[in-house]
């Protein structure tokens, strides 16, 4: 009866309701030490102007996350996709407001500080060692469920007094030489550092 389902792979429920983005944690290899490159978003942008971020953006229709991260990084840093050496996919960040961000680790080759001024105000780099030795400051937001107007309370036990669950959303901050790295960017960086330490990937 269920033979056709024997090869089914698990999916995320409500997958079609999620906005999907990608980011690259770009590494610059120097004679002294590896550096992590960050962007400061242009003040001309509608979304999060002036904030620190990684290269990345929205996954276009019929585009894979890997293709998207190569395209976005190339467009924002004005480099060839061939100069982006993808090391591996990292973690996928999920937000409480239906956003998925797929992250990748990559090395930039032949990079000389270029960027697209319509999207990027400036770029700066931070020694990877800083993140390996510095714990982010952590704060929490409490998240409550708020049913929309017209919700059928009469169909659930307790009605309007139903004990909805609440949760906590962690917000992390790193500060380096006048730059504040926070929010999703800090969470993705923190997760990558935990992986590096666990796998002893960076001495």
N, C-alpha and C positions, 0 to 999 in steps of 0.2 A: 504493500500500500504506500509506504513512504520511501521507496527505493530512490526516487529522484532527489531526495534530501540528504542522502548519505555523504555527499561532497559539499554540502552547504558550509560556508564560512560565516562566523559570527559577524553581525553588523551592529552599529550603534543605533538604538531606537531614536526616531525623530532625526535621523542623519540629514534629511533634506531641509531641516529648519536651521541648520548651523551655517554660519558664515565661515569660510575656510581661507586662511592666509598661510603664508610661509615666511620664514626668516632664515638668514644665514648668520651663524657666528663666524665672522671672517678673521682668520689668523694671518698676521704678518710675521714672517720668519726673519729675524735680524741676527747679526753676529752676537749680540749680547743676550737676547732672550726673545721668546715669542710674545707678540703683542696682540691684543684683541681690538679690532677696529669698530668704532661706533659712528653713527650719524647723528646730527642734530637736525630735526625736521624744519623745513622752511616755514617762515611765518606766513607765507602765501597759502599754505595748505589749510583746508577746512578742518581736517581731523588732527588733533593733537599738535598744533603748531608749536615749535620751539622745544619739543620734548626729545629726549635722547632715545634712539632706537637702533636696531640692527637693520641692515638692508633687507628688503622684503616687501610683500604686498599681497594682493588678492590673487587667488588661483582662478585663472580664466576658464571658460567653458571648454571642455575636452582637453584640458591641460593637466599633466601630472604634477604633483607637488615638486618633484625634482626639476622638471622643466620650468616651473614657475619661479623657483628660487634662483635658478641660473639666469633667467630672463630679467627678473627684477633687480638682481645684484648688478648685472651687466648694464642695465639702463640707469641705475642710480649712481654707480661709481664710474661710468663711462669707460668700461673695460670690456675686453672680449670674453665671451663665455669660456673660451679655451684657456683663459688665464685664471679660471676658478677651478681649483682642484678639490672636488668634494671628497672628504674623508669618510663620512658616514652620516646617516640620518640620526638625529637625536630624539628627544622626547617630543610628544605632542601635548601642547598646553590646551586645557579646556577651561573656559570661563563660565560663571553662572549666568551669563547673558548670551549664551548660544554662539560662542566663538571658538573655533578650533585654530590653533597655530602650529603648523608642522615646522620643526626646527632641524637645521642641518649644520654640520661642522665642515668648514672648508678653508683651504689655504689660498691666499691671493698671491699670484705671481705677477711680477712686472708692474706692481701698483705704485703710482707716483702722486698720490693725493688728489686725484681728480674726482669730481662729482657733478651731478646735474643740478645746477643752481635753482631750477624751478621746483625741485623737490627737497633739496638738501641745503641747509644753511652753512654747515661746516662738518668736517670729520675730525675725529681725534682718536688716539689709541691709548690703551691702558695695558700695562704688563699683565700677562696671564697670572704671574706669580701673586699679584695683588689679590685677585679673586681666590686663589688657592689658600691664602693666608688670612683673608679678611671675611668675617661673617657679616652678612647683611643685617641691618636693623629690621625688625619685623613688627608689624602692626596688624590689627584684625578689624574687619568690618563684619557686623552681624547681618545676616541675610534672612529676611522674613518672607513667607509666601503671602501674597495679597490677591485673593480671588477677584476676578473682574466683575463689573456690574452685571447683574442678571445671573450670577452663578446659582445653580439649583441646590441650595442648601437643604431643601426638603428631601433630597435624595440620599443624603449621607447621615450617618449616626451623629447626633449632637447638633446638627444644623449649624447655625452661625457660631456655636461654641466648640466646633470641632478643633481638636488640639493639633493644628498644623505644625510641622517640624520647622525648625530654624537651623541655620548653619553659620559657619565662620569662613570668611574669605581672607586669606593671608596676603598682605601687601609688603613687599620687601624694598629696601633702599640701600644702595651703595653710593658713597660720595667720594669723588676722586678729582683733586685739583680743580675745584670749582664746578664740576659737572655732577649732576644728580642723575643716577641711573636707577629707575624705579619701575614699579608696576610689572607689566608682562615681560618687559625686557629683563628686568632684574630676576624675575622668577625663572625665566629660561636660562639665564646665566648661572643662577644658583643650582638648577637641576643638572646642567652640564658639568659644573665643578664637582658635584657629588658623584657623577659618573666617572670623571677623571680620577678621582681619589679611590673609588671602589675598584677600578680596573688598573690602578697604578699607571695611568697613561701619561702622567707628567710628573717628572721628578723634582 
